[in-house]
Amino acid sequence: MIWKYKKGNFKYWSQNGWKETQGSSYTCYPFAVHKKVWFDGSLGKSWVISHIATGREVGSFRLLKNAKECAKQIEHPSFLMSTSEQILSSLCESGSKDKILRIIEHHRNK
């Protein structure tokens, strides 16, 4: 995976739909890694993997390198789908959901 760094605005999914904030982000389709965005729009200290097409958070990590490494290890054709429902259904059907969840958990605990 080759990550593209961008400083400026990035979009993320919130309970109220798509939002935009300013900060640093790294993208490598189908994922983006950026600082956690809190409900008030402020940036947290942890790094988050987001699915670009849906904006959904995949996982939150203390270190940037752990987030990037996790994203690399969870690459799966299911993440090329455009809705959360399609992704989840495909991961379940392929039997990969539990393996991916274990990888995410492993990198969270580093």
Biopython code that builds the backbone (N, CA, C, O; Angstrom):
import numpy as np
from Bio.PDB.StructureBuilder import StructureBuilder

atoms = [
    (1, "MET", "N", (0.846, -1.179, 0.000)),
    (1, "MET", "CA", (0.000, 0.000, 0.000)),
    (1, "MET", "C", (0.888, 1.238, 0.000)),
    (1, "MET", "O", (1.851, 1.325, 0.762)),
    (2, "ILE", "N", (0.560, 2.170, -0.843)),
    (2, "ILE", "CA", (1.266, 3.450, -0.872)),
    (2, "ILE", "C", (0.298, 4.516, -0.383)),
    (2, "ILE", "O", (-0.754, 4.738, -0.984)),
    (3, "TRP", "N", (0.659, 5.166, 0.702)),
    (3, "TRP", "CA", (-0.203, 6.166, 1.326)),
    (3, "TRP", "C", (0.088, 7.542, 0.769)),
    (3, "TRP", "O", (1.246, 7.921, 0.597)),
    (4, "LYS", "N", (-0.968, 8.290, 0.488)),
    (4, "LYS", "CA", (-0.844, 9.671, 0.016)),
    (4, "LYS", "C", (-1.201, 10.590, 1.183)),
    (4, "LYS", "O", (-2.296, 10.505, 1.740)),
    (5, "TYR", "N", (-0.273, 11.464, 1.544)),
    (5, "TYR", "CA", (-0.484, 12.399, 2.652)),
    (5, "TYR", "C", (-1.157, 13.666, 2.133)),
    (5, "TYR", "O", (-0.820, 14.173, 1.064)),
    (6, "LYS", "N", (-2.107, 14.161, 2.908)),
    (6, "LYS", "CA", (-2.788, 15.409, 2.560)),
    (6, "LYS", "C", (-3.026, 16.218, 3.831)),
    (6, "LYS", "O", (-3.547, 15.702, 4.820)),
    (7, "LYS", "N", (-2.644, 17.472, 3.792)),
    (7, "LYS", "CA", (-2.960, 18.370, 4.897)),
    (7, "LYS", "C", (-4.003, 19.349, 4.378)),
    (7, "LYS", "O", (-3.816, 19.979, 3.337)),
    (8, "GLY", "N", (-5.092, 19.468, 5.108)),
    (8, "GLY", "CA", (-6.197, 20.316, 4.670)),
    (8, "GLY", "C", (-7.508, 19.713, 5.127)),
    (8, "GLY", "O", (-7.583, 19.127, 6.207)),
    (9, "ASN", "N", (-8.530, 19.852, 4.321)),
    (9, "ASN", "CA", (-9.851, 19.322, 4.679)),
    (9, "ASN", "C", (-9.977, 17.846, 4.326)),
    (9, "ASN", "O", (-9.431, 17.382, 3.325)),
    (10, "PHE", "N", (-10.706, 17.120, 5.166)),
    (10, "PHE", "CA", (-11.090, 15.750, 4.829)),
    (10, "PHE", "C", (-12.513, 15.522, 5.327)),
    (10, "PHE", "O", (-12.973, 16.155, 6.278)),
    (11, "LYS", "N", (-13.195, 14.596, 4.653)),
    (11, "LYS", "CA", (-14.578, 14.278, 5.012)),
    (11, "LYS", "C", (-14.611, 13.043, 5.891)),
    (11, "LYS", "O", (-13.762, 12.158, 5.783)),
    (12, "TYR", "N", (-15.608, 13.002, 6.763)),
    (12, "TYR", "CA", (-15.816, 11.855, 7.633)),
    (12, "TYR", "C", (-17.317, 11.717, 7.873)),
    (12, "TYR", "O", (-18.078, 12.667, 7.684)),
    (13, "TRP", "N", (-17.727, 10.530, 8.289)),
    (13, "TRP", "CA", (-19.133, 10.244, 8.552)),
    (13, "TRP", "C", (-19.416, 10.470, 10.030)),
    (13, "TRP", "O", (-18.669, 10.000, 10.889)),
    (14, "SER", "N", (-20.488, 11.184, 10.325)),
    (14, "SER", "CA", (-20.905, 11.391, 11.715)),
    (14, "SER", "C", (-22.350, 10.920, 11.866)),
    (14, "SER", "O", (-22.975, 10.492, 10.895)),
    (15, "GLN", "N", (-22.865, 10.999, 13.064)),
    (15, "GLN", "CA", (-24.262, 10.617, 13.296)),
    (15, "GLN", "C", (-25.221, 11.498, 12.503)),
    (15, "GLN", "O", (-26.359, 11.107, 12.241)),
    (16, "ASN", "N", (-24.767, 12.673, 12.128)),
    (16, "ASN", "CA", (-25.601, 13.611, 11.372)),
    (16, "ASN", "C", (-25.258, 13.630, 9.888)),
    (16, "ASN", "O", (-25.599, 14.587, 9.193)),
    (17, "GLY", "N", (-24.590, 12.593, 9.390)),
    (17, "GLY", "CA", (-24.234, 12.522, 7.978)),
    (17, "GLY", "C", (-22.799, 12.963, 7.735)),
    (17, "GLY", "O", (-22.001, 13.047, 8.668)),
    (18, "TRP", "N", (-22.476, 13.246, 6.475)),
    (18, "TRP", "CA", (-21.120, 13.636, 6.103)),
    (18, "TRP", "C", (-20.769, 15.000, 6.676)),
    (18, "TRP", "O", (-21.578, 15.928, 6.644)),
    (19, "LYS", "N", (-19.558, 15.109, 7.198)),
    (19, "LYS", "CA", (-19.018, 16.366, 7.723)),
    (19, "LYS", "C", (-17.623, 16.549, 7.146)),
    (19, "LYS", "O", (-17.023, 15.612, 6.618)),
    (20, "GLU", "N", (-17.126, 17.759, 7.255)),
    (20, "GLU", "CA", (-15.777, 18.056, 6.792)),
    (20, "GLU", "C", (-15.038, 18.788, 7.891)),
    (20, "GLU", "O", (-15.612, 19.627, 8.586)),
    (21, "THR", "N", (-13.757, 18.469, 8.050)),
    (21, "THR", "CA", (-12.939, 19.151, 9.050)),
    (21, "THR", "C", (-11.539, 19.328, 8.491)),
    (21, "THR", "O", (-11.198, 18.782, 7.442)),
    (22, "GLN", "N", (-10.747, 20.088, 9.199)),
    (22, "GLN", "CA", (-9.383, 20.367, 8.754)),
    (22, "GLN", "C", (-8.396, 19.551, 9.577)),
    (22, "GLN", "O", (-8.544, 19.413, 10.791)),
    (23, "GLY", "N", (-7.393, 19.015, 8.901)),
    (23, "GLY", "CA", (-6.375, 18.233, 9.570)),
    (23, "GLY", "C", (-5.553, 17.454, 8.565)),
    (23, "GLY", "O", (-5.641, 17.697, 7.361)),
    (24, "SER", "N", (-4.766, 16.532, 9.045)),
    (24, "SER", "CA", (-3.937, 15.690, 8.190)),
    (24, "SER", "C", (-4.629, 14.353, 7.955)),
    (24, "SER", "O", (-5.274, 13.806, 8.849)),
    (25, "SER", "N", (-4.485, 13.846, 6.754)),
    (25, "SER", "CA", (-5.026, 12.525, 6.458)),
    (25, "SER", "C", (-4.098, 11.806, 5.490)),
    (25, "SER", "O", (-3.330, 12.423, 4.752)),
    (26, "TYR", "N", (-4.195, 10.494, 5.520)),
    (26, "TYR", "CA", (-3.443, 9.630, 4.620)),
    (26, "TYR", "C", (-4.463, 8.768, 3.906)),
    (26, "TYR", "O", (-5.349, 8.202, 4.546)),
    (27, "THR", "N", (-4.356, 8.659, 2.600)),
    (27, "THR", "CA", (-5.308, 7.837, 1.862)),
    (27, "THR", "C", (-4.591, 6.784, 1.027)),
    (27, "THR", "O", (-3.524, 7.018, 0.459)),
    (28, "CYS", "N", (-5.204, 5.649, 0.978)),
    (28, "CYS", "CA", (-4.811, 4.552, 0.108)),
    (28, "CYS", "C", (-6.099, 3.745, -0.077)),
    (28, "CYS", "O", (-6.496, 2.973, 0.796)),
    (29, "TYR", "N", (-6.737, 3.939, -1.223)),
    (29, "TYR", "CA", (-8.059, 3.368, -1.440)),
    (29, "TYR", "C", (-8.062, 1.874, -1.122)),
    (29, "TYR", "O", (-7.180, 1.144, -1.573)),
    (30, "PRO", "N", (-9.029, 1.424, -0.365)),
    (30, "PRO", "CA", (-10.300, 2.037, 0.022)),
    (30, "PRO", "C", (-10.306, 2.678, 1.414)),
    (30, "PRO", "O", (-11.372, 2.934, 1.975)),
    (31, "PHE", "N", (-9.119, 2.938, 1.969)),
    (31, "PHE", "CA", (-9.069, 3.466, 3.336)),
    (31, "PHE", "C", (-8.448, 4.849, 3.421)),
    (31, "PHE", "O", (-7.660, 5.255, 2.566)),
    (32, "ALA", "N", (-8.820, 5.557, 4.469)),
    (32, "ALA", "CA", (-8.172, 6.814, 4.854)),
    (32, "ALA", "C", (-7.821, 6.687, 6.331)),
    (32, "ALA", "O", (-8.550, 6.058, 7.098)),
    (33, "VAL", "N", (-6.706, 7.285, 6.724)),
    (33, "VAL", "CA", (-6.308, 7.321, 8.123)),
    (33, "VAL", "C", (-6.219, 8.785, 8.518)),
    (33, "VAL", "O", (-5.565, 9.582, 7.846)),
    (34, "HIS", "N", (-6.879, 9.130, 9.611)),
    (34, "HIS", "CA", (-6.900, 10.514, 10.082)),
    (34, "HIS", "C", (-7.101, 10.527, 11.585)),
    (34, "HIS", "O", (-7.393, 9.493, 12.186)),
    (35, "LYS", "N", (-6.945, 11.698, 12.197)),
    (35, "LYS", "CA", (-7.192, 11.825, 13.634)),
    (35, "LYS", "C", (-8.677, 11.624, 13.917)),
    (35, "LYS", "O", (-9.531, 11.982, 13.105)),
    (36, "LYS", "N", (-8.964, 11.059, 15.052)),
    (36, "LYS", "CA", (-10.344, 10.867, 15.506)),
    (36, "LYS", "C", (-11.031, 12.225, 15.569)),
    (36, "LYS", "O", (-10.448, 13.197, 16.051)),
    (37, "VAL", "N", (-12.273, 12.296, 15.083)),
    (37, "VAL", "CA", (-13.060, 13.523, 15.160)),
    (37, "VAL", "C", (-14.169, 13.313, 16.183)),
    (37, "VAL", "O", (-14.985, 12.402, 16.041)),
    (38, "TRP", "N", (-14.200, 14.157, 17.213)),
    (38, "TRP", "CA", (-15.209, 14.047, 18.263)),
    (38, "TRP", "C", (-16.512, 14.706, 17.835)),
    (38, "TRP", "O", (-16.561, 15.392, 16.815)),
    (39, "PHE", "N", (-17.562, 14.498, 18.613)),
    (39, "PHE", "CA", (-18.892, 15.008, 18.280)),
    (39, "PHE", "C", (-18.912, 16.520, 18.086)),
    (39, "PHE", "O", (-19.691, 17.034, 17.283)),
    (40, "ASP", "N", (-18.056, 17.234, 18.819)),
    (40, "ASP", "CA", (-18.027, 18.690, 18.699)),
    (40, "ASP", "C", (-17.155, 19.172, 17.538)),
    (40, "ASP", "O", (-16.994, 20.374, 17.330)),
    (41, "GLY", "N", (-16.593, 18.220, 16.784)),
    (41, "GLY", "CA", (-15.764, 18.576, 15.633)),
    (41, "GLY", "C", (-14.286, 18.700, 15.951)),
    (41, "GLY", "O", (-13.477, 18.891, 15.043)),
    (42, "SER", "N", (-13.911, 18.594, 17.227)),
    (42, "SER", "CA", (-12.495, 18.693, 17.592)),
    (42, "SER", "C", (-11.779, 17.381, 17.268)),
    (42, "SER", "O", (-12.394, 16.316, 17.210)),
    (43, "LEU", "N", (-10.479, 17.485, 17.063)),
    (43, "LEU", "CA", (-9.689, 16.302, 16.738)),
    (43, "LEU", "C", (-9.120, 15.680, 18.004)),
    (43, "LEU", "O", (-8.638, 16.384, 18.891)),
    (44, "GLY", "N", (-9.180, 14.372, 18.079)),
    (44, "GLY", "CA", (-8.638, 13.654, 19.220)),
    (44, "GLY", "C", (-7.185, 13.300, 19.011)),
    (44, "GLY", "O", (-6.548, 13.780, 18.074)),
    (45, "LYS", "N", (-6.662, 12.463, 19.882)),
    (45, "LYS", "CA", (-5.260, 12.054, 19.804)),
    (45, "LYS", "C", (-5.073, 10.753, 19.034)),
    (45, "LYS", "O", (-3.992, 10.505, 18.499)),
    (46, "SER", "N", (-6.096, 9.929, 18.971)),
    (46, "SER", "CA", (-5.949, 8.633, 18.304)),
    (46, "SER", "C", (-6.115, 8.769, 16.789)),
    (46, "SER", "O", (-6.682, 9.743, 16.294)),
    (47, "TRP", "N", (-5.610, 7.774, 16.074)),
    (47, "TRP", "CA", (-5.726, 7.702, 14.615)),
    (47, "TRP", "C", (-6.814, 6.702, 14.256)),
    (47, "TRP", "O", (-6.949, 5.660, 14.898)),
    (48, "VAL", "N", (-7.583, 7.023, 13.236)),
    (48, "VAL", "CA", (-8.735, 6.220, 12.828)),
    (48, "VAL", "C", (-8.567, 5.765, 11.384)),
    (48, "VAL", "O", (-8.144, 6.534, 10.521)),
    (49, "ILE", "N", (-8.906, 4.500, 11.137)),
    (49, "ILE", "CA", (-9.039, 4.022, 9.761)),
    (49, "ILE", "C", (-10.501, 4.211, 9.384)),
    (49, "ILE", "O", (-11.393, 3.728, 10.082)),
    (50, "SER", "N", (-10.746, 4.908, 8.291)),
    (50, "SER", "CA", (-12.107, 5.075, 7.770)),
    (50, "SER", "C", (-12.196, 4.441, 6.395)),
    (50, "SER", "O", (-11.235, 4.458, 5.626)),
    (51, "HIS", "N", (-13.349, 3.886, 6.096)),
    (51, "HIS", "CA", (-13.622, 3.372, 4.762)),
    (51, "HIS", "C", (-14.058, 4.558, 3.913)),
    (51, "HIS", "O", (-15.046, 5.217, 4.238)),
    (52, "ILE", "N", (-13.343, 4.838, 2.839)),
    (52, "ILE", "CA", (-13.571, 6.062, 2.063)),
    (52, "ILE", "C", (-14.986, 6.147, 1.501)),
    (52, "ILE", "O", (-15.630, 7.188, 1.627)),
    (53, "ALA", "N", (-15.478, 5.087, 0.889)),
    (53, "ALA", "CA", (-16.786, 5.148, 0.221)),
    (53, "ALA", "C", (-17.945, 5.358, 1.192)),
    (53, "ALA", "O", (-18.902, 6.066, 0.879)),
    (54, "THR", "N", (-17.857, 4.745, 2.366)),
    (54, "THR", "CA", (-18.970, 4.848, 3.316)),
    (54, "THR", "C", (-18.706, 5.863, 4.427)),
    (54, "THR", "O", (-19.641, 6.349, 5.063)),
    (55, "GLY", "N", (-17.432, 6.183, 4.659)),
    (55, "GLY", "CA", (-17.072, 7.077, 5.753)),
    (55, "GLY", "C", (-17.085, 6.411, 7.110)),
    (55, "GLY", "O", (-16.825, 7.067, 8.119)),
    (56, "ARG", "N", (-17.375, 5.147, 7.159)),
    (56, "ARG", "CA", (-17.485, 4.428, 8.435)),
    (56, "ARG", "C", (-16.114, 4.163, 9.043)),
    (56, "ARG", "O", (-15.151, 3.857, 8.339)),
    (57, "GLU", "N", (-16.049, 4.287, 10.361)),
    (57, "GLU", "CA", (-14.816, 4.009, 11.084)),
    (57, "GLU", "C", (-14.589, 2.509, 11.145)),
    (57, "GLU", "O", (-15.484, 1.749, 11.515)),
    (58, "VAL", "N", (-13.379, 2.088, 10.778)),
    (58, "VAL", "CA", (-13.014, 0.680, 10.827)),
    (58, "VAL", "C", (-12.356, 0.357, 12.161)),
    (58, "VAL", "O", (-12.581, -0.712, 12.728)),
    (59, "GLY", "N", (-11.543, 1.282, 12.661)),
    (59, "GLY", "CA", (-10.871, 1.067, 13.935)),
    (59, "GLY", "C", (-10.140, 2.322, 14.369)),
    (59, "GLY", "O", (-9.863, 3.207, 13.558)),
    (60, "SER", "N", (-9.828, 2.390, 15.657)),
    (60, "SER", "CA", (-9.137, 3.529, 16.246)),
    (60, "SER", "C", (-7.854, 3.023, 16.907)),
    (60, "SER", "O", (-7.866, 1.999, 17.590)),
    (61, "PHE", "N", (-6.748, 3.744, 16.703)),
    (61, "PHE", "CA", (-5.434, 3.278, 17.124)),
    (61, "PHE", "C", (-4.646, 4.407, 17.775)),
    (61, "PHE", "O", (-4.809, 5.576, 17.426)),
    (62, "ARG", "N", (-3.800, 4.045, 18.715)),
    (62, "ARG", "CA", (-2.999, 5.030, 19.432)),
    (62, "ARG", "C", (-1.921, 5.635, 18.535)),
    (62, "ARG", "O", (-1.644, 6.832, 18.615)),
    (63, "LEU", "N", (-1.313, 4.811, 17.680)),
    (63, "LEU", "CA", (-0.215, 5.262, 16.835)),
    (63, "LEU", "C", (-0.567, 5.192, 15.353)),
    (63, "LEU", "O", (-1.256, 4.271, 14.912)),
    (64, "LEU", "N", (-0.093, 6.164, 14.597)),
    (64, "LEU", "CA", (-0.310, 6.203, 13.155)),
    (64, "LEU", "C", (0.229, 4.951, 12.479)),
    (64, "LEU", "O", (-0.438, 4.379, 11.617)),
    (65, "LYS", "N", (1.430, 4.518, 12.861)),
    (65, "LYS", "CA", (2.022, 3.344, 12.216)),
    (65, "LYS", "C", (1.172, 2.093, 12.430)),
    (65, "LYS", "O", (1.120, 1.230, 11.553)),
    (66, "ASN", "N", (0.508, 1.980, 13.579)),
    (66, "ASN", "CA", (-0.356, 0.822, 13.832)),
    (66, "ASN", "C", (-1.602, 0.874, 12.949)),
    (66, "ASN", "O", (-2.053, -0.154, 12.443)),
    (67, "ALA", "N", (-2.153, 2.064, 12.766)),
    (67, "ALA", "CA", (-3.335, 2.213, 11.903)),
    (67, "ALA", "C", (-2.992, 1.845, 10.464)),
    (67, "ALA", "O", (-3.748, 1.127, 9.810)),
    (68, "LYS", "N", (-1.862, 2.329, 9.972)),
    (68, "LYS", "CA", (-1.460, 2.030, 8.596)),
    (68, "LYS", "C", (-1.173, 0.537, 8.411)),
    (68, "LYS", "O", (-1.579, -0.056, 7.411)),
    (69, "GLU", "N", (-0.484, -0.059, 9.362)),
    (69, "GLU", "CA", (-0.168, -1.479, 9.277)),
    (69, "GLU", "C", (-1.444, -2.326, 9.314)),
    (69, "GLU", "O", (-1.561, -3.315, 8.591)),
    (70, "CYS", "N", (-2.384, -1.935, 10.152)),
    (70, "CYS", "CA", (-3.655, -2.652, 10.233)),
    (70, "CYS", "C", (-4.395, -2.574, 8.896)),
    (70, "CYS", "O", (-4.884, -3.584, 8.392)),
    (71, "ALA", "N", (-4.472, -1.375, 8.330)),
    (71, "ALA", "CA", (-5.167, -1.201, 7.044)),
    (71, "ALA", "C", (-4.545, -2.087, 5.971)),
    (71, "ALA", "O", (-5.251, -2.663, 5.144)),
    (72, "LYS", "N", (-3.238, -2.190, 5.990)),
    (72, "LYS", "CA", (-2.536, -3.037, 5.027)),
    (72, "LYS", "C", (-2.937, -4.500, 5.202)),
    (72, "LYS", "O", (-3.124, -5.215, 4.217)),
    (73, "GLN", "N", (-3.066, -4.942, 6.441)),
    (73, "GLN", "CA", (-3.367, -6.344, 6.706)),
    (73, "GLN", "C", (-4.834, -6.713, 6.502)),
    (73, "GLN", "O", (-5.155, -7.886, 6.310)),
    (74, "ILE", "N", (-5.718, -5.732, 6.541)),
    (74, "ILE", "CA", (-7.143, -6.068, 6.366)),
    (74, "ILE", "C", (-7.625, -5.834, 4.940)),
    (74, "ILE", "O", (-8.827, -5.885, 4.683)),
    (75, "GLU", "N", (-6.720, -5.581, 4.019)),
    (75, "GLU", "CA", (-7.126, -5.431, 2.626)),
    (75, "GLU", "C", (-7.926, -6.668, 2.218)),
    (75, "GLU", "O", (-7.475, -7.799, 2.399)),
    (76, "HIS", "N", (-9.095, -6.442, 1.676)),
    (76, "HIS", "CA", (-9.979, -7.538, 1.281)),
    (76, "HIS", "C", (-10.907, -7.014, 0.192)),
    (76, "HIS", "O", (-11.335, -5.863, 0.270)),
    (77, "PRO", "N", (-11.234, -7.816, -0.823)),
    (77, "PRO", "CA", (-12.119, -7.350, -1.905)),
    (77, "PRO", "C", (-13.460, -6.800, -1.413)),
    (77, "PRO", "O", (-14.070, -5.971, -2.089)),
    (78, "SER", "N", (-13.918, -7.243, -0.264)),
    (78, "SER", "CA", (-15.199, -6.758, 0.266)),
    (78, "SER", "C", (-15.181, -5.256, 0.502)),
    (78, "SER", "O", (-16.210, -4.593, 0.373)),
    (79, "PHE", "N", (-14.007, -4.712, 0.849)),
    (79, "PHE", "CA", (-13.919, -3.280, 1.128)),
    (79, "PHE", "C", (-14.001, -2.422, -0.130)),
    (79, "PHE", "O", (-14.028, -1.195, -0.039)),
    (80, "LEU", "N", (-14.040, -3.050, -1.301)),
    (80, "LEU", "CA", (-14.217, -2.304, -2.544)),
    (80, "LEU", "C", (-15.692, -2.035, -2.834)),
    (80, "LEU", "O", (-16.019, -1.339, -3.795)),
    (81, "MET", "N", (-16.566, -2.573, -2.024)),
    (81, "MET", "CA", (-18.002, -2.344, -2.184)),
    (81, "MET", "C", (-18.363, -0.973, -1.626)),
    (81, "MET", "O", (-17.606, -0.380, -0.857)),
    (82, "SER", "N", (-19.536, -0.479, -2.028)),
    (82, "SER", "CA", (-19.853, 0.921, -1.735)),
    (82, "SER", "C", (-20.779, 1.173, -0.553)),
    (82, "SER", "O", (-20.982, 2.328, -0.178)),
    (83, "THR", "N", (-21.342, 0.136, 0.042)),
    (83, "THR", "CA", (-22.204, 0.370, 1.205)),
    (83, "THR", "C", (-21.763, -0.520, 2.368)),
    (83, "THR", "O", (-21.170, -1.580, 2.165)),
    (84, "SER", "N", (-22.057, -0.078, 3.568)),
    (84, "SER", "CA", (-21.709, -0.848, 4.770)),
    (84, "SER", "C", (-22.377, -2.217, 4.753)),
    (84, "SER", "O", (-21.772, -3.217, 5.142)),
    (85, "GLU", "N", (-23.621, -2.256, 4.302)),
    (85, "GLU", "CA", (-24.367, -3.517, 4.267)),
    (85, "GLU", "C", (-23.714, -4.513, 3.315)),
    (85, "GLU", "O", (-23.596, -5.695, 3.640)),
    (86, "GLN", "N", (-23.287, -4.043, 2.135)),
    (86, "GLN", "CA", (-22.635, -4.921, 1.169)),
    (86, "GLN", "C", (-21.320, -5.460, 1.723)),
    (86, "GLN", "O", (-21.011, -6.643, 1.579)),
    (87, "ILE", "N", (-20.559, -4.584, 2.352)),
    (87, "ILE", "CA", (-19.264, -4.985, 2.909)),
    (87, "ILE", "C", (-19.461, -6.061, 3.972)),
    (87, "ILE", "O", (-18.820, -7.111, 3.926)),
    (88, "LEU", "N", (-20.340, -5.799, 4.919)),
    (88, "LEU", "CA", (-20.573, -6.750, 6.009)),
    (88, "LEU", "C", (-21.078, -8.089, 5.488)),
    (88, "LEU", "O", (-20.619, -9.145, 5.924)),
    (89, "SER", "N", (-22.023, -8.042, 4.554)),
    (89, "SER", "CA", (-22.567, -9.271, 3.971)),
    (89, "SER", "C", (-21.464, -10.073, 3.265)),
    (89, "SER", "O", (-21.380, -11.291, 3.419)),
    (90, "SER", "N", (-20.634, -9.388, 2.502)),
    (90, "SER", "CA", (-19.564, -10.054, 1.769)),
    (90, "SER", "C", (-18.524, -10.653, 2.718)),
    (90, "SER", "O", (-18.056, -11.771, 2.503)),
    (91, "LEU", "N", (-18.164, -9.910, 3.763)),
    (91, "LEU", "CA", (-17.202, -10.430, 4.737)),
    (91, "LEU", "C", (-17.743, -11.669, 5.449)),
    (91, "LEU", "O", (-17.007, -12.626, 5.693)),
    (92, "CYS", "N", (-19.030, -11.642, 5.777)),
    (92, "CYS", "CA", (-19.650, -12.802, 6.438)),
    (92, "CYS", "C", (-19.695, -14.000, 5.502)),
    (92, "CYS", "O", (-19.356, -15.117, 5.893)),
    (93, "GLU", "N", (-20.120, -13.759, 4.254)),
    (93, "GLU", "CA", (-20.231, -14.852, 3.280)),
    (93, "GLU", "C", (-18.879, -15.486, 2.974)),
    (93, "GLU", "O", (-18.791, -16.694, 2.756)),
    (94, "SER", "N", (-17.828, -14.670, 2.957)),
    (94, "SER", "CA", (-16.498, -15.188, 2.637)),
    (94, "SER", "C", (-15.824, -15.829, 3.851)),
    (94, "SER", "O", (-14.784, -16.476, 3.722)),
    (95, "GLY", "N", (-16.423, -15.645, 5.031)),
    (95, "GLY", "CA", (-15.832, -16.188, 6.251)),
    (95, "GLY", "C", (-14.656, -15.378, 6.766)),
    (95, "GLY", "O", (-13.886, -15.871, 7.590)),
    (96, "SER", "N", (-14.500, -14.148, 6.300)),
    (96, "SER", "CA", (-13.349, -13.316, 6.656)),
    (96, "SER", "C", (-13.603, -12.334, 7.786)),
    (96, "SER", "O", (-12.661, -11.734, 8.304)),
    (97, "LYS", "N", (-14.853, -12.160, 8.177)),
    (97, "LYS", "CA", (-15.190, -11.129, 9.174)),
    (97, "LYS", "C", (-14.430, -11.324, 10.484)),
    (97, "LYS", "O", (-13.820, -10.377, 10.981)),
    (98, "ASP", "N", (-14.451, -12.517, 11.047)),
    (98, "ASP", "CA", (-13.792, -12.758, 12.338)),
    (98, "ASP", "C", (-12.286, -12.561, 12.249)),
    (98, "ASP", "O", (-11.680, -12.019, 13.173)),
    (99, "LYS", "N", (-11.677, -12.990, 11.160)),
    (99, "LYS", "CA", (-10.238, -12.816, 10.976)),
    (99, "LYS", "C", (-9.889, -11.329, 10.938)),
    (99, "LYS", "O", (-8.925, -10.904, 11.575)),
    (100, "ILE", "N", (-10.653, -10.547, 10.206)),
    (100, "ILE", "CA", (-10.391, -9.104, 10.106)),
    (100, "ILE", "C", (-10.588, -8.426, 11.457)),
    (100, "ILE", "O", (-9.803, -7.554, 11.830)),
    (101, "LEU", "N", (-11.621, -8.813, 12.191)),
    (101, "LEU", "CA", (-11.839, -8.242, 13.526)),
    (101, "LEU", "C", (-10.677, -8.565, 14.467)),
    (101, "LEU", "O", (-10.291, -7.727, 15.281)),
    (102, "ARG", "N", (-10.120, -9.769, 14.363)),
    (102, "ARG", "CA", (-8.961, -10.132, 15.192)),
    (102, "ARG", "C", (-7.730, -9.298, 14.831)),
    (102, "ARG", "O", (-6.980, -8.883, 15.714)),
    (103, "ILE", "N", (-7.523, -9.054, 13.549)),
    (103, "ILE", "CA", (-6.393, -8.222, 13.103)),
    (103, "ILE", "C", (-6.540, -6.809, 13.655)),
    (103, "ILE", "O", (-5.579, -6.233, 14.166)),
    (104, "ILE", "N", (-7.740, -6.256, 13.550)),
    (104, "ILE", "CA", (-7.993, -4.898, 14.074)),
    (104, "ILE", "C", (-7.722, -4.846, 15.574)),
    (104, "ILE", "O", (-7.061, -3.929, 16.060)),
    (105, "GLU", "N", (-8.231, -5.824, 16.297)),
    (105, "GLU", "CA", (-8.044, -5.869, 17.742)),
    (105, "GLU", "C", (-6.559, -5.988, 18.104)),
    (105, "GLU", "O", (-6.088, -5.349, 19.046)),
    (106, "HIS", "N", (-5.840, -6.799, 17.358)),
    (106, "HIS", "CA", (-4.398, -6.960, 17.592)),
    (106, "HIS", "C", (-3.671, -5.611, 17.483)),
    (106, "HIS", "O", (-2.855, -5.270, 18.339)),
    (107, "HIS", "N", (-3.968, -4.863, 16.441)),
    (107, "HIS", "CA", (-3.281, -3.578, 16.225)),
    (107, "HIS", "C", (-3.759, -2.499, 17.206)),
    (107, "HIS", "O", (-3.007, -1.577, 17.520)),
    (108, "ARG", "N", (-4.973, -2.604, 17.679)),
    (108, "ARG", "CA", (-5.451, -1.657, 18.704)),
    (108, "ARG", "C", (-4.692, -1.818, 20.002)),
    (108, "ARG", "O", (-4.466, -0.847, 20.724)),
    (109, "ASN", "N", (-4.302, -3.038, 20.297)),
    (109, "ASN", "CA", (-3.662, -3.339, 21.578)),
    (109, "ASN", "C", (-2.152, -3.124, 21.555)),
    (109, "ASN", "O", (-1.493, -3.365, 22.567)),
    (110, "LYS", "N", (-1.587, -2.682, 20.447)),
    (110, "LYS", "CA", (-0.136, -2.435, 20.378)),
    (110, "LYS", "C", (0.211, -1.159, 21.117)),
    (110, "LYS", "O", (1.380, -0.778, 21.174)),
]
sb = StructureBuilder()
sb.init_structure("model")
sb.init_model(0)
sb.init_chain("A")
sb.init_seg("    ")
for serial, (resi, resn, name, xyz) in enumerate(atoms, 1):
    if name == "N":
        sb.init_residue(resn, " ", resi, " ")
    sb.init_atom(name, np.array(xyz, "f"), 0.0, 1.0, " ", f" {name:<3s}", serial, name[0])
structure = sb.get_structure()
